[in-house]
Amino acid sequence: MNRKCFLFRRCMVVCFVLLAGFAANAQDTLRISLQSAEQQFLQNNLSLLAAKYDISIAQAQIIQARLYNNPNLSVNGNLYNPDRRKFFDISNKTGQYDIQIQQLITLAGKRNKQISLASTNARIAEYNFYDMLRTLRFSLRSNFFSMLHLQQSKDAYQVQINSLQQLASAYNDLQAKGVVTLKDAVRIKSLLYTLQAEQTSLQNQLNDLEAELQLLLGDNKHYFIPEDGVTGPDMPTQYPLQSLVDSAYNNRYDLKAADANMVYSEQNYQLQRALRTPDLTLGAEFDKRGSFVNNASFLTAAIDLPFFNRNQGNIKAAKTQIDQSKVLYQHQQLTVENDVQKAYIKAMNTGKMLQSFDPSFKLQFDKLLQGITENFQKKNISLLEFTDFYESWRDNVLQWNQLRNEKDQAMEALNFAIGKTLFN
């Protein structure tokens, strides 16, 4: 008996420790506003932090391009003097040594062209960073609004689930007393289980978005819930389409990167043309006693003779890249225009659809649902009428929040297409 008590107490202690550990590792729930989410995203997003290093790497290449070639120093000394039977005889009286120093001098402005090429490459890296920022910010804001409307639907479900749980419990008691039929009690439970299953589906969607949000914010230690009261951006009625396209021309960094790629291609072509000119190597040499006279001094110059390799293939490839970059820029420009136009039309359509709904309709519907529930409990309406109205309410809640989400998503897609958060 004592042994059983001892084992029971030990098991209780182990369970307590495990539960305490689970509680310590449990995620804290935090309500977060869209503004706070964006601030945390800018500070903690690992993809952005990694992309910043690309800019630093490209800027370091500018420093490297500005450096001059190092001079080359070579020394030759006597290994063994057979006449004197002496190793390493480099003495001034009997030894021999030779000293040379050379400097490579780049011609045809290659150094300046390489500096320009590196500077353009650094600018492209910066544009790519800001385009990544645009894409990730769109994901953040899109996920935020999706979570907000899913949470609102889930909360609305919970209110009715609580009401149906009380009703189902009451019907169980009435069915046990023979006041209501088993069919009615089961029908109430079926409706309750349907709402609970759909609420679970909403929660699963929220969990998927939550995982993406935690990754964007660089924080998987907290469970984030969007703050209520966020209405989303308004319709773009105050802006004509062409002004939004012009704004996209100025703010889309992928378009700026395509333009910089054209500059890069032209600069690379000029560099490849310059590379067909060989570089000059100048030097000086001192030979102790290995030349026609002792202590001989020489001035040396060397240059490749461009008889065969004049960089013809690289020049042709660079010329072709210029034409390619122009086509890619035109394609990117057309992509920007189409993105803005498509997002603008979608935002206008969803906005008009949402405006056609009476804002008080949902409140009236919820109030009516409460009255329907009370009248059903008073036997003023049938079970069929009650369940049909509940199904209508369920469809209305989902459609209402889905429509609001589509409007917010359309506005965020328009912000994304413009390249600037114009609509808050």
Long-range contacts (C-beta under 8 A, 24 or more apart in sequence): 27-220, 27-221, 27-222, 27-223, 28-221, 28-222, 28-223, 29-222, 29-223, 29-224, 29-225, 30-222, 30-223, 30-224, 30-225, 31-224, 31-225, 31-226, 31-227, 32-224, 32-225, 32-226, 32-227, 33-226, 33-227, 33-230, 34-141, 34-144, 34-226, 34-227, 34-230, 37-140, 37-144, 37-213, 37-217, 37-224, 38-137, 38-140, 38-141, 40-217, 40-218, 40-219, 41-136, 41-137, 41-140, 41-216, 41-217, 41-218, 43-218, 44-217, 44-218, 44-219, 45-136, 45-216, 45-217, 45-218, 46-218, 47-132, 47-136, 48-129, 48-132, 48-133, 48-136, 51-128, 51-129, 51-132, 52-129, 54-125, 54-128, 54-129, 55-122, 55-125, 55-126, 55-129, 57-125, 58-118, 58-121, 58-122, 58-124, 58-125, 58-126, 59-122, 61-118, 61-121, 61-122, 62-115, 62-118, 62-119, 62-122, 64-118, 65-111, 65-114, 65-115, 65-117, 65-118, 66-111, 66-115, 68-111, 69-103, 69-104, 69-105, 69-106, 71-101, 71-102, 71-103, 72-100, 72-101, 72-102, 72-103, 72-104, 72-283, 73-99, 73-100, 73-101, 74-99, 74-100, 74-101, 74-102, 75-99, 75-100, 90-288, 92-288, 95-288, 95-289, 96-288, 96-289, 96-290, 97-288, 98-285, 98-286, 98-287, 98-288, 98-290, 99-285, 99-286, 100-283, 100-284, 100-285, 100-286, 100-300, 101-283, 101-284, 101-285, 102-281, 102-282, 102-283, 102-300, 102-302, 103-281, 103-282, 103-283, 104-279, 104-280, 104-281, 105-279, 105-280, 105-281, 105-282, 106-279, 107-274, 107-277, 107-278, 107-279, 107-280, 108-274, 108-275, 108-277, 109-274, 110-271, 110-274, 110-275, 110-277, 110-279, 113-267, 113-270, 113-271, 113-274, 114-271, 116-267, 117-264, 117-267, 117-268, 117-271, 120-260, 120-263, 120-264, 120-267, 121-264, 123-260, 124-257, 124-260, 124-261, 124-264, 127-253, 127-254, 127-256, 127-257, 127-260, 128-253, 128-257, 130-253, 131-252, 131-253, 131-254, 131-257, 134-252, 134-253, 134-416, 134-419, 135-416, 136-216, 137-421, 138-412, 138-413, 138-415, 138-416, 139-212, 139-216, 140-213, 140-216, 140-217, 141-412, 141-415, 141-421, 142-409, 142-412, 143-209, 143-212, 143-213, 143-216, 144-213, 144-226, 144-230, 145-226, 145-230, 145-232, 145-405, 145-408, 145-409, 145-412, 146-209, 146-405, 146-409, 147-206, 147-209, 147-210, 147-213, 147-224, 147-225, 147-226, 148-226, 148-228, 148-230, 148-405, 149-401, 149-402, 149-404, 149-405, 149-408, 150-202, 150-205, 150-206, 150-209, 150-401, 150-405, 151-206, 151-225, 151-226, 152-228, 152-401, 153-202, 153-397, 153-398, 153-401, 154-199, 154-202, 154-203, 154-206, 156-366, 156-397, 156-401, 157-195, 157-198, 157-199, 157-202, 157-394, 157-397, 158-199, 160-195, 160-369, 160-390, 160-393, 161-192, 161-195, 161-196, 161-199, 163-373, 164-188, 164-191, 164-192, 164-195, 165-192, 167-373, 167-376, 167-377, 168-192, 170-377, 184-383, 187-383, 187-387, 188-383, 191-387, 191-390, 195-394, 198-394, 232-404, 232-407, 232-408, 232-411, 233-408, 233-411, 233-412, 233-415, 233-423, 233-424, 234-351, 234-411, 234-423, 235-347, 235-348, 235-351, 235-352, 235-355, 235-411, 236-344, 236-347, 236-348, 236-351, 236-411, 236-414, 236-422, 236-423, 237-348, 237-351, 239-422, 241-340, 241-341, 241-344, 244-340, 244-344, 244-414, 244-417, 244-418, 244-422, 245-336, 245-337, 245-340, 245-341, 247-418, 247-419, 247-420, 247-422, 248-336, 248-337, 248-339, 248-340, 248-417, 248-418, 248-419, 249-333, 249-336, 251-418, 251-419, 251-420, 252-336, 252-418, 252-419, 253-419, 254-332, 254-336, 255-329, 255-332, 255-333, 255-336, 258-325, 258-328, 258-329, 258-332, 258-333, 259-329, 261-325, 261-328, 261-329, 262-322, 262-325, 262-326, 262-329, 264-325, 265-318, 265-321, 265-322, 265-324, 265-325, 266-322, 268-318, 268-321, 269-315, 269-318, 269-319, 269-321, 269-322, 271-318, 272-311, 272-314, 272-315, 272-317, 272-318, 273-311, 273-315, 273-318, 275-311, 275-314, 276-306, 276-310, 276-311, 276-312, 276-315, 277-306, 278-303, 278-304, 278-305, 278-306, 279-303, 279-304, 336-417, 339-416, 339-417, 340-414, 340-417, 340-418, 342-417, 343-410, 343-413, 343-414, 343-416, 343-417, 344-414, 344-417, 346-410, 346-413, 346-414, 347-407, 347-410, 347-411, 347-413, 347-414, 349-410, 350-403, 350-406, 350-407, 350-410, 351-407, 351-410, 351-411, 353-403, 353-407, 354-403, 354-404, 354-407, 357-400, 357-403, 362-396, 362-397, 362-400, 365-393, 365-396, 366-393, 369-393
